[in-house]
Amino acid sequence: MQKVIAILNVIAWAGFWAFGYLALTAGSGNSQQMVIAALLAALGGAVGIWAYFQLVRYCERTGYAAGPNRANRQHLEDEYNEGSL
């Protein structure tokens, strides 16, 4: 399933860049073309971000990538509890 999401990620980002370019370079007389290209670019960007985050989640879960750095905040709770006594 992850290979399918990776392929979807590549296709979505390619669509984002291709349709984004078409939206930016459309002439001022082609407002309908500009709007459709912008909507398709936004859809490609949204699907690309979703697929990227799914791949990151999978890599962190399987140990392929390091997990996010988390600070140990226990000392803050200890200081707060000592101060309220």
HELIX and SHEET records of a PDB file:
HELIX    1   1 GLN A    2  THR A   25  1                                  24    
HELIX    2   2 SER A   31  THR A   62  1                                  32    
HELIX    3   3 GLN A   74  GLY A   83  1                                  10    
END                                                                             
